[in-house]
Amino acid sequence: MVLAGLGHLRQCIQHGMGLQWAFPSVCDLSRMINYNGKRFRPVQNTANGETSAETIFHYRQEGNVLTSTYSGGRIVSGHLIALVDEEGCIDMRYHQVNDRGELMTGTCRSLPELLPEGRIRLHESWQWTSGDRSSGSSVLEEI
């Protein structure tokens, strides 16, 4: 279930998350998600993305500031910085060096979903700010 109420969905849509996020089942979130110390791995990505199941993200959070280092697969080294809102939505900027030696940058917005066993799944909508400036979507799951 998605960690959101209707107000949260409205807020994510206002922040550019898009209408596609309004369709999953919803539940009430009584506390802010803390991503500190969690690790994530992509389970789905569009063809124009560079992350894969081999890419591991190591999240750190202090207050509402989220950072991560990541690598694996086509990613030699990557970093992100983000703000987490009170409902767990993530507004991030990222940069990474790929296996071709290219520096790639982009923006991403993530909406959390709480899986039945308690792990977090992140539904992401992103856009490159370098290269072809295309956009895509991905899904990450806590490992």
C-alpha positions as CSV (number, residue, x, y, z in Angstrom):
1,M,0.0,0.0,0.0
2,V,1.2,3.5,-0.7
3,L,2.1,5.6,2.3
4,A,-0.3,8.4,1.5
5,G,-3.7,9.9,2.0
6,L,-5.6,12.0,-0.5
7,G,-3.8,15.1,0.8
8,H,-0.5,13.5,0.2
9,L,-1.5,12.4,-3.3
10,R,-2.6,16.0,-4.1
11,Q,0.7,17.3,-2.7
12,C,2.8,14.9,-4.8
13,I,0.8,15.8,-7.9
14,Q,1.3,19.5,-7.2
15,H,5.0,18.8,-6.9
16,G,5.1,17.1,-10.3
17,M,4.7,13.4,-9.3
18,G,2.0,13.0,-12.0
19,L,-1.4,11.5,-12.0
20,Q,-0.1,7.9,-12.4
21,W,0.7,8.0,-8.7
22,A,-2.9,8.5,-7.7
23,F,-4.1,5.0,-8.6
24,P,-2.4,2.6,-6.0
25,S,-4.3,1.7,-2.9
26,V,-3.8,4.3,-0.1
27,C,-3.4,4.1,3.7
28,D,-2.8,6.7,6.4
29,L,0.8,7.6,7.4
30,S,1.1,8.4,11.0
31,R,4.8,9.1,11.1
32,M,7.5,10.4,8.8
33,I,9.5,7.7,7.0
34,N,13.2,7.7,7.9
35,Y,15.4,6.3,5.2
36,N,18.6,6.4,7.3
37,G,20.7,3.3,6.9
38,K,18.4,1.6,4.3
39,R,19.7,0.1,1.1
40,F,17.7,0.0,-2.1
41,R,18.0,-1.9,-5.5
42,P,16.2,-1.2,-8.7
43,V,13.7,-3.8,-9.7
44,Q,12.4,-1.9,-12.8
45,N,13.7,0.9,-15.0
46,T,12.9,2.3,-18.4
47,A,15.4,1.6,-21.3
48,N,16.9,5.1,-21.1
49,G,17.9,4.6,-17.5
50,E,21.4,3.5,-16.3
51,T,20.6,1.8,-13.0
52,S,20.0,-2.0,-12.9
53,A,19.6,-4.8,-10.3
54,E,23.3,-4.6,-9.8
55,T,23.1,-1.0,-8.6
56,I,22.9,-0.6,-4.8
57,F,21.9,2.7,-3.1
58,H,23.0,3.4,0.5
59,Y,20.7,6.0,2.0
60,R,21.5,8.4,4.9
61,Q,19.0,10.8,6.4
62,E,19.4,13.6,8.9
63,G,16.1,15.5,9.5
64,N,14.5,15.9,6.1
65,V,17.8,15.8,4.2
66,L,18.5,12.6,2.4
67,T,21.8,11.6,0.7
68,S,23.0,8.4,-0.9
69,T,26.0,6.9,-2.6
70,Y,25.4,4.2,-5.2
71,S,27.3,2.1,-7.6
72,G,27.1,-1.2,-9.5
73,G,26.2,-2.3,-13.0
74,R,26.7,0.5,-15.4
75,I,27.3,3.0,-12.5
76,V,30.9,3.5,-11.5
77,S,30.0,6.1,-8.8
78,G,26.9,8.1,-8.0
79,H,25.5,10.5,-5.4
80,L,22.2,12.0,-4.7
81,I,20.9,14.7,-2.4
82,A,17.2,15.1,-1.6
83,L,14.5,16.5,0.6
84,V,12.0,14.2,2.2
85,D,8.5,15.6,3.0
86,E,6.4,14.7,6.0
87,E,4.7,12.0,4.0
88,G,7.9,10.4,2.7
89,C,7.9,11.8,-0.9
90,I,11.5,12.4,-2.0
91,D,12.6,15.3,-4.2
92,M,16.1,14.6,-5.4
93,R,19.0,15.7,-7.6
94,Y,21.6,13.1,-8.7
95,H,24.9,12.9,-10.5
96,Q,26.8,9.8,-11.6
97,V,29.7,8.6,-13.7
98,N,28.8,5.6,-15.9
99,D,30.9,2.8,-17.4
100,R,31.6,5.0,-20.5
101,G,33.2,7.6,-18.3
102,E,30.3,10.1,-18.8
103,L,29.1,12.4,-16.1
104,M,25.3,12.2,-16.0
105,T,22.9,14.4,-14.0
106,G,19.2,14.4,-13.3
107,T,16.2,15.1,-11.1
108,C,13.8,12.5,-9.6
109,R,10.7,12.4,-7.5
110,S,9.9,9.3,-5.5
111,L,6.7,8.1,-3.9
112,P,7.0,5.4,-1.2
113,E,4.9,2.2,-0.9
114,L,4.9,0.1,2.2
115,L,5.1,-3.6,1.3
116,P,3.2,-6.2,3.4
117,E,6.4,-7.4,5.1
118,G,7.4,-3.8,6.0
119,R,10.0,-3.1,3.3
120,I,9.7,0.1,1.3
121,R,9.2,0.3,-2.5
122,L,10.0,3.6,-4.2
123,H,8.0,4.6,-7.4
124,E,10.3,7.0,-9.2
125,S,9.7,9.6,-12.0
126,W,13.0,11.0,-13.3
127,Q,14.5,13.2,-16.0
128,W,18.1,13.6,-17.2
129,T,19.4,17.1,-17.0
130,S,22.4,16.1,-19.2
131,G,22.7,14.0,-22.3
132,D,19.4,13.6,-24.2
133,R,17.3,15.1,-21.4
134,S,14.8,12.3,-21.7
135,S,12.6,11.1,-18.8
136,G,11.7,7.8,-17.4
137,S,10.4,5.8,-14.5
138,S,11.9,3.2,-12.2
139,V,11.0,1.2,-9.1
140,L,13.4,0.6,-6.3
141,E,12.9,-1.9,-3.4
142,E,14.5,-1.9,0.0
143,I,17.0,-4.8,0.5
